[in-house]
Amino acid sequence: MITETEKDKSKMKPQEHHKEAAEHHEEAAKHHKEASKMYESGDHKSAAHHAHSASGHSNAAEEHENEASRKHAATFGTKK
């Protein structure tokens, strides 16, 4: 997976943002599960690392969600 800094988000289409958001949510879930296992085993340092990684993926997912919504609104406007 390409890191966020390597991508030009301005050229991405809304559907690409949704795909990226989904991938980040999946990665966040993996890190949350691993953090839970580490806390249960008493490895708090590793747990904190995974929790921090999960947070980063969640933040990246939210950025893509917001960008997809912004681009959708710019293209289609608000319908009533």
Secondary structure, DSSP 4 states (H G I P E B T S, - for coil): ---GGGS-GGG--HHHHHHHHHHHHHHHHHHHHHHHHHHHHT-HHHHHHHHHHHHHHHHHHHHHHHHHHHHHHHHH----
